[in-house]
Amino acid sequence: ATNTPPHSRDPSATLARTTPAAHVLVCSHTLGTMSAMSATRAFVAAPVAAKLSASRKSTSGKPYKAGARRSVAVCAKTSAPELDINTKVFEKELVDVAGEGEYIVRGGRHLFEKLPEALKGINTIGVIGWGSQAPAQAQNFRDSLKEAGMDTKICIGLRPSSKSNDEARACGFTEEDGTLGETFDIIAKSDLVMLLISDAAQAKMYPRILAAMKPGATLGLSHGFLLGVMASDGETFREDINVVLVAPKGMGPSVRRLYEQGKDVGGSGINASFAVHQDATGNATDIALGWSVALGSPFTFATTLEMEYRSDIFGERGILLGGVHGIVESLYRRYVKEGMSEEDAFKNTVECITGPITKTISTKGIKAVYEAVSDKAEFMKAYSASYMPCKDILYECYEEVQSTNEIRSVVMACERFDTFPMGKVGTSAMWKVGEKVRAERVEEDIPLNSFTAGVYCACMMAQIDTLREKGHSFSEVCNESVIEAVDSLNPYMHARGVAFMVDNCSYTARLGSRKWAPRFDYNLEQQAYVAVDQGAAVDKEIESKFLNNPAHIAIANCCALRPSVDISVKFGVGSARDVESADFKMGDKATADAK
């Protein structure tokens, strides 16, 4: 941790002083038939060996006692969780993710009745900013508090000159009722300050923001970026405040859209990670978990601020935004050069990835893409040639983030905006072709191109392997590198184009995509495709590691429990997933038609 607090504090965010009995659920290691994975699911968990549970110690030093579990065979060699969850209000569950034990807290609208206890002493919640996340989180939180019968106020803090004031008023936040005000006035009166301004603004304003907070208040972050900035500056947080993180694994429009759908269809939302970096009051964990539950998170898993900003900043430069952008640009040129029409090239790149590849990964996992393609040799040729060129960039990117070089790069880029404003994505000829293709789209006619599938899966698996090799948990890896891609970002790209997907994210994400997408484009064209064209043999070690990667089990364990609702993309033309309920035995599927 950055500091040692008055109470027990640890960068793991979740060290226990009291440890409620964990709920241990049943897992399936079968990869052949997998139920749906989406941003709205929780883990299917495995029973953990009784001797492991008996020997497990909580960080308080007290023996850990497992809760009741079903009478089934025990999963062998399940490791103990590295991060505990110190909750006195919610129930944590011990789950198995490909042989690794992790704790989660499951959400649901039925838990709103616990919000008064979790948020005890929180009378005013200040949401600072109005970017991608703030409108969604503010409205979700307000709706949940109302349903819980609480009179806690959600207040928006903005500059008086900000054009966002009108948008906030349109969402029901007003000066008249005290729910809209000047940034520092709102900070000063808030018990929970949800700092959702841009990363660049956080980097510039954090000394004044921290100084304005009242003692005993909670600083709430949805991104660990600020910790990286402060570490780079040699600064620490005030010791008399809580510092927590709740990070939804999807962009703001997804967070709001799925929450709204969940009001009518069994509950839904976007999974979130959480951390308690500093616990000055002794109840920071439950404040953070209450926040996550109020946002509609189906499940919340533990991380640290440092691991979150590493995986998040890195991930959006990889397969979430930068990687997929570089992949489709390089493949589009390749296919046109090989003689495809521009429309067919777009269908075999962008449409293929955001359509059938996304659907398959979302519902059955990455390996199922390989099993679904018509030409497995072509898939593996592309996969083998692309894996290392992608991983080369991903390792460099991760270490740039880890060293805080990438954070400094973002801060400096934002300072240049007056002279060099950020250009628009999606204005080139390729993306103009895409507008025509989307307008004429017939979903069932979108091709599943074996070569495109191999390149995309290679980048996704290289990102997964990089994060695992850098010490990240499977839950964080699956959410950051798979779920967020196929259940939050790609659906919007499918419906509204790359510009909507990229430019509805934070400045940090948008800058990262623009910086790193050309690197993927270059490495793929100069290395991977050259190797393919020169007849390079498939690397059998890379092939074997793909087919037997434990990540496939981890993804399967993220697949089993989900509400019967898929994201409905407003103004869209098609959905990221359109499957029959019989495939999952979950009852009627929710519509994903345009609304």
Secondary structure, DSSP 8 states (H G I E B T S, - for coil): --S--SS---TTS---SS---EEE-------SS-----TT-B-----B-HHHHHH-B-TTSSB--EEEE-SS--BTT-B--SS----SSS-EEEEEETTEEEEEEE--GGGGGGHHHHTTT--EEEEE--SSSHHHHHHHHHHHHHHTT---EEEEEE-TT-THHHHHHHTT--TTTTSEEEHHHHHHH-SEEEE-S-HHHHHHHHHHHHHHS-TT-EEEESSTHHHHHHHHHT----TTSEEEEEEESS-HHHHHHHHHHHTTTT-----EEEEEEE-SSS-HHHHHHHHHHHHT-SEEEE--HHHHHHHHHHHHHTTTTHHHHHHHHHHHHHHHHTT--HHHHHIIIIIHIIIIIHHHHHHH-SHHHHHH-S-HHHHHHHHHHHHHHHHHHHHHHHHHHHTTHHHHHHHHHHHTTTTS----SS-SHHHHHHHHHHHT--GGG----HHHHHHHHHHHHHHHHHHHHTT--HHHHHIIIIIHIIIIIHHHHHHH-HHHHHHTS-HHHHHHHHHHHHHHHHHIIIIIHHHHHTT----HHHHHHHHT-THHHHHHTTSSB--S-----TT-SS-S----GGGTTSSS----S--
